[in-house]
Structures are given as structure tokens and as C-alpha cells.
Amino acid sequence: MPRLGSAQRWAVAAGRWGCRLLALLLLLVPAPGGASEITFELPDNAKQCFYEDITQGTKCTLEFQVITGGHYDVDCRLEDPDGNVLYKEMKKQYDSFTFTASKNGTYKFCFSNEFSTFTHKTVYFDFQVGEDPPLFPSENRVSALTQMESACVSIHEALKSVIDYQTHFRLREAQGRSRAEDLNTRVAYWSVGEALILLVVSIGQVFLLKSFFSDKRTTTTRVGS
């Protein structure tokens, strides 16, 4: 079996360490893109709008989820620069909508909690505009990528999937924690109410039993003839 020379071994080692180094940089440096992730408080009887400048032909995705508050629902509305409604849903807990911009301009999407009178909400949304730029300049060319470049692209795609899964799991964890705290508060109030009812019933029974065994004095009066 032929053995590799020292120069070849150094080249293979350098390629491996180069791929590992680039993977580490991908972990530390966020990938450039047109994604906007925001978590905000939406008070009762309130409406919050966001604006984004989009170029014609750009593919966009709007994803939102209500984390805490009430029945975990919110109204969502998306409009193009001319005011035409592209997406409208009422009292949704979570949803995702993908569209392609038909014209240049400022697109507006709003979240409304106007139907709620006393409950505020915590809303998360992720608005992705366009595709991520290629990791390597030669990725869109006809020529094939090198083995190191292909491995780095695969790692990059896997890391993006991991980030998406982590975001969804964090949202579920936050929503589950909110539900658990709300349930704990209700159970505490119910326990206090039961204790007060038992106290009132016990005091009432004591007074009722006491009335049964108390002496009843009767007075008689004689009427003279």
C-alpha cells in the first residue's frame, strides 16, 4: 500500500484543520441574512405594526407565535405597499406565511390585541426576507466545490437547522412555563378559597350546634280577672 509523503500528509492535515476552523467560525459568527426575530409585549386593546422594505421578486416568510397571555391568540395582518391585504388571520396562536413580493416598497405587518380587554400578550415573530448569501463565492458557479468546501456547506446548513430547532424548543419551553405558572396561581387561589369556605362553614356549624343546646327561657304572665 503506497504511503503518503510528508508534504501530502501536511496538506491533508491542513485541509482537516481548515474545515474545523471554518466550522468553529460559523458557530461564533452569525450568518448574514435578512431575518428579523423579535419578541415583544403586546398590551391589551393595543396594536403593534412593523415595516420592512422589500425588493420585487424577493421571497419572504412570516412566522409568529404567542408565548404568554390569555388564550395565547392574536390577530395578524400583512399588507403590501399599496395597502392590499396579503395575509389576515384572527385569533391565531401560531402560523407561518410565505409570499413573493410583487412590487418594490415598504410592506407592513401588524399584530393586534384589541379584542382583549385586560390581558396582555407576549408575541414572537421571525420575518425572513430573501435567501442567505452563498457561503463561498464559487458555490453558485458551474465548477464543483472542493471536499472541504462541500463539508463546510453541509455543516453550515446543519447549524441553521439546529438554530431553528433551538428557537422552537425555547418558545415551547417559555409557553409551557407560562402555562404552568398560570395553573399554579389558579390552584393557589382555589386552595385559599377552599380554606376560607371551610372556615366559614366550620364557624357556622359551631354556632348552629350551640343554638341547639342553649337554654330557652320562657316567661309566663298571668292576667287577673
Beta strands, then each sheet from edge to edge (+ up, - down):
strand 1: 35-42
strand 2: 47-54
strand 3: 59-68
strand 4: 74-79
strand 5: 85-92
strand 6: 94-100
strand 7: 105-112
strand 8: 121-129
sheet 1: 1+ 8- 3+ 6-
sheet 2: 2+ 7- 4+ 5-
end
